[in-house]
Amino acid sequence: MSHRELGRREFTVMIAMIMALTALAIDIMLPTFGAVRSEFGLPADSTAPAAIVTFFFLGLATAQVFFGPLADRFGRKPVLYAGLALYVVSALSATLAPTLEMVLISRFVWGVGAAAPRVVALSMVRDAYQGEAMARTMSVIMSIFVLVPVVAPSVGALILTVASWRWVFGACAAFAVVMAVWTLRLPESLEPDNRLPLRFDAITAAAKSVVMNRQTIGYTLAMTFLFGVFISYLASSELIISDVFDRAEQFPYIFGGLAAVMGAAMLANAAIVWRLGLRRLVRWVLVAYVAGSAGLVLLAVVTEGRPTFWVFMIGLAAMLSMHATLIPNFNTLAMNPMGKVAGTAAALIGTISTAFGAALGSILDRTFDGTVLPFTLGFLGYGIAAAGFVLWAERGRPFETHSTSQEPLARSAAPGG
């Protein structure tokens, strides 16, 4: 079979796995934090290993703004392969790093490499779809993608039983090599006539069209605050499960179970968005998100930050389910007006949401006091901020029905099947 005969299902799974490179680089090493503390002589309750996640996100955020214009000029695939090469090299470099500081530098560069596949994946989806069709496709992609957080911590824990935590980095490099081979089948989705010149004025004009669009920037900022909560969850979940609930050995399974719940929510979103419409679905879920986070704060207050494990897990699973519904829909609404500059738009949206999301998450991380109260307050505060930006994006008249195409934008750009 020629790579040009790539089927739609294979395309969806492949894009999901391209995006999963980012999740793998984060989630597979969450179980290694204890070993990292031990090797570098850190206290048992040190939050320093969380920087392994934060530095990766900073690299991811910094580089997207560069890869976007390159993807709009040279096409999606050359940028994809450049990023994969950097991803592999920096992952291998991290395995040899003699100090935590060198690990963090490698992780930053690793994040830079991961930025290219992320930009390319979002650009290719936008090349092919818009509106509810894009939201549905993104939800299916994200539901497949979320299998990585389900499996990755257990894989990381399994590697730790037979080898050093450094081999976890090597596993990521091996997966990236596999993806590089598989994506040889992927067709280029950017038509030659749609390529933008790599000139400062052209790049500036494209960037201006993104940041001056009220819908795009409003939903991007809303997504940024939700990313802040999620990044804090990724960095703090190991400490919360270990210190607050004394279930360190169960962490990979708890984390994987919550990721599975998120995946199920994304699959449900793919079906529901077609029936309710994109904006109507966002309205109801966003209202429930703020109400649910207020409930979590109340639970934390009345239990002095140490609620019953299963009660808290049920509440957290509900919040993460709504999180999983809102993120792909916010991303779709942000990208929807940006068909002509999809690469640049994906880069700027990714840069803003990831960079500021990482900063917001880092602020929330530092408030950890041995209880879940600061974490729940983060859900509530950041959720209210996200709702405010959505109201602004919709000019104070949120969720009115707008005409959005449910058909692929350009069938010639999408894989057949």
N, C-alpha and C positions, 0 to 999 in steps of 0.2 A: 504493500500500500504506500502510495506517495504521501509525503507530509501534507500535501495540499488536499488530500482526501480525509483529513482529520475530522472525525465526527464531533457533533455538538456535545455529546456526553463526555468524550475524552477531553475536549477543549475545556469544559467546566471543571473536570477533575484536575487537569493540568494547571489551570489558573489558580485553583485552590491550593495546590501543592507549591506553586511558586510563592504565593502569599504565606504559606505555612513555613517557609524558610525563616521568616521573622519569629514566628511563635516557637519554632523548634529551638532557635538560638537562645530563647528566654526560658521556656518552661522545662527543658531537659536538665537545666542546671539548678533548679530550685532545691532539689534534695541534696545538692552538694555544699550548701552554705555551711553546714556543720563541719564538714571536712576542710573547707577553706579556712574557717576560723581556727581549726586545730593546726593546720600546716603553717599559718602565718602568725601564730601565737596571739590570737585575738580572744577577748573574753567570750564566755559561752553565750551571753545575751547581746553581743555586739551586733549592731545593724550595718556595720561596714560592708559585709558581703552583698547587701542590697544594691551597692554601687555597681556591681556587675550587671545588674539590670538597667540602672539609670544611665550608665555610660553608653551602653548599647543603644538606648533610646535617643540619647543626645547625638550620636553619630548618625543614626537613622534620620533624625529630624534635620540635621545640618546639611546632609548631602542631597536630599530629595530636590531641593530648589535648583541644583545644578543638573541633575539627571533629567528633569522634566523637559527643559528646552532641547537637550541633546536628543531625547526620544522624539520630539517633534521635528527635529532636523534630519537625523540620520535613520530614523525608524526605530521600532520597538526592540527588535531582536539584537542588534549590535550593543545597545545599552544593557540589555539583559545579560549578555555574556560577559561584558566588562564587569558588571556587578558580581556575577557568580565567581569570576576569577578572584576578585578582591575578597569575597566572602571566604573562599577556601584558604587563601594565603593567610589571612588574619586569624582564622580559626586554628590553623596549624601553629601560627606564632604564639597564640595564647597557651597552647599545650606546653611550650618551652619556656614561658615567662618565669623568671626566677623570683619575682616579687609581686605582691598584690598590685603595686603601682603599674608594673609592666602588663599585668593581666588587664587592668582597666584601660590602658592605652590600646592594647590589642582589641579589647571589646569595643572601644570607640570606632576604630577602623573597621571592625567587623560590622558595626551598625551602618557605616558608610557603604560598605559593599551590599548590605541587605536593602538599602534604599532603592537601588536600581530595579531589582525584581518587583518591589512593591509598586513603584511608579508604573512600570511596564504592565503589570497585571491590571491595575485600575484603568490605565489608558486603553488597553485592549478591550475591556468590557465596555467602556464608554464608546469606543469606536463602533461597537456593534449594537448597543441598546440605549434606550432612554426611558424615562418615566417608570411606570409600574413594571414594564418588562425588565428594565435594569434592576429595579429593587428586587424582583423575584429572582433574577439570575444571581445577584450579589448574595441573596440570602442562601441560595443553594450552595454557592461557592463557600460562603462562610460556615455553613453547617458541616461541609466536608472538611474545611480548614480546621474547625474546632476539634476534630478527631486528634489532631496533634497534641493540644494541651491535655486531652484525655490520656493519651498513651505516653507522652514524653516524660513526665515525672517518674513513671514506673520504669521506663527504659533507663533514665538516669540513675535511679536507685539500683536497678539490676547491674548496671556497669560498675557501680560502687562496690558491689559484693565480690567482684572478681578483679577489679583494677582500680588504679588511682582515679580521683575525680578529674584529672587532666584528660583522660581518655574520653570523657563526655564531649570535650571540644572536638576531638577527632571524629566522633560519630557525626557531628554536624557537618564537618568538611566532607565526609563520605556521602552524606545525603545530597549535598550541593553538587557533587560530581555526577551522581545519578540523575539529578534534575537537568544538568547541562546536556547530558546525552539524550534524555527523553525529549527535551524541547527542540531538538533538531527537527522534529516533526511539525513544529508549530509554524503556521504561515505568518508572514508579515501582514499586520492589519492596517498599517498606515500607507495609504496610496501615495505614489510619487507626487501627484498634483497637489496633495494636501500638506506637503512638507514645508515647514517654515524656515526662512533664512536664519542663520546663526549670527545675527547682527544685534548690537546693543539696542537699537531703536525698536527692532521687531520683537525682541524679548521683553523690553519694557512695555511695549504696547499690549502684548499678550498678558503679561503680569497685571497690568492696569485693568484689563477687561475682567480679570478674576477678582481682584480686591475691590473694585468699584461696583461689583454686582451685589446688590443687597441680599438676595436669596443665598448666593454662594457663600458670602462671608458670614452671614448670620448663622447658617447651619454649620459652617466650619467652626465657629466659636462655640456653638452649643455642643458640638461633638468634642471639642477640646476639653471642656469641663468633664464630660463623661469619660474621656480618656484619662483625665487626671485621677478620677476615682479608680478606674480599672488598673492603671499602672501602680497605684498604691496598693491595690489588692494583690497584684502579682508579687510586689516586693515585700509586703507585710504578711501575707497569708501563712508563711512558714512559721513566723514568730507567734502569730495569733493562735494557730493550731497547737503549737508547742507550749507556749508560755501561759496562755489564758485557759486552754482546755486540756493541757497535758496529754496530747495525743500525737507526739512527734512521729512515732513509728507508723501511724496511720495516714500521715500527711499525703503521700502520693495518691492514695486511694480516695481520700476526701477531695483533694484538688481535682483529680480526674473525674470524680462523680459530678462535681459542680460544673466542670467543663462540658460533660455530657448533657447536663440540663440546659446549658447555653446552646449547645448544638441542636437539641430538640426544639428550643424556642426559635432558632433561626429557620429550621425547616417549617415550623408552623407559620412563621412570618411569610415565607415564600408562597404559601397557600392563601393566607388571610389577606395579604396586601392586594391580591387580584380581585377579591370580593368587596372589601371595604374601601379601597383606594388608599393611596400612599399617605396623604395628609390626614385623612380621618383616622387612620390607624395610629399615626404619630400622636395625634391629639389625645386619644384615650390612654395610650401607654404612658405618655409623658405625665398626665395627671395622676395616673396610678403610681408612677415612679416617685413623684414628690410625696404623695400620701404614704406610700410604703416606707420610704426613708424616714419620714416623721415617726412612723410606728416603730422602726428599728431604734431610733434615738430614745423614744419613750421606754422601750424594753431595756436598753442599756442603762438608762437613768434609774429605773426602779430596781434593777439588780446590781447597782453599783459597778457596772461595766463587766460583770461576769455572769451572763445569763446561762440558763441550761443549754448544754451543747446542741441538742436536737432542735430546740425551739429557735436558737440563733441560726442554725444551718438551714432550716426551712425558710426563715425570713431572708437569709442571704441568697438562697437559691432563687427565691421569687424576684429579688432585686436584680440578680445577674441575668435572669431570663428577660426582664424588661430591658436591661442594658443591651443584651444581644439582639433585641428587636430594634432598638432605637439607633444603634451605631450604623448598620448597613443602610437604614432608611435616611438618616441624616446625611450620610455620605452620598447617597443617590440624589437627594434634593440639592446638595451642594454642587454636584457634578452636572446635573441635568442641563443647565444653560450653557455649558462649556464645551459643546461638541467640536468647535473649530480649533480649540487650543487644549485638547484633552490632556496631553502630556504635561504642559505647563500647569494646568489647573490641578491635576493629580499631585504634582510636586508641591505646589504652594499649599494646597489643602492638607497634604500629608505633613509638610514642614510645620505649619502653624499648629495643627492639632497634636502632633507628636512632640514638638519642642516645648510648647507651653503646657501640654498635658504632662510631660515628664517633670517639668518644674512644679506644677501643681501637685503632682503625685509625690514628689520629693518633700514638699512642704508638709503634706499630710503624713508621710512616713515619720517625720521627725516628731510628730505629736504623740507617737505611741507611748503609753504610760503603763503597760501591763494589763490594760483593759481594752474592750472594744468600743468604748464611748467615743474617742476621737475619730475612729474609723467611721462610725455611724453618722457622726456630725458632718464628716466629709461627704458622705452620700447625700445628706440633706442640703447642705450649703451649695455644693457643686450642682446638684439637681435643680435647685431653684435658679441658679445662674443660667443653666442650660435652657430652662423654660423661658427665662427672660429674653435670651437671644433669639429663640424661636419666635416669640411674640414680635420682636423687632424685625426679624426677617420677613414676617408676614404683614408688616405695617400695622400691627395692632388688630388685625382681622384674621386670626390664625385659622388654618385648616379649612378655608373655603375650598370648594371643589374647583380645581384648575384643569384645563385640558392637557393631558399628557398621553403621548402615544404609547400604546401597548405592543407595538410591533417593533422588530429590530430596526435600528436606524438605517443601516447600510448592509444589506445581506451579503454584498460582495466582500465586506470586511469581516464578516463572521464566518466561522467554519461551517461547512455544510454538515448534513447528517439528518 
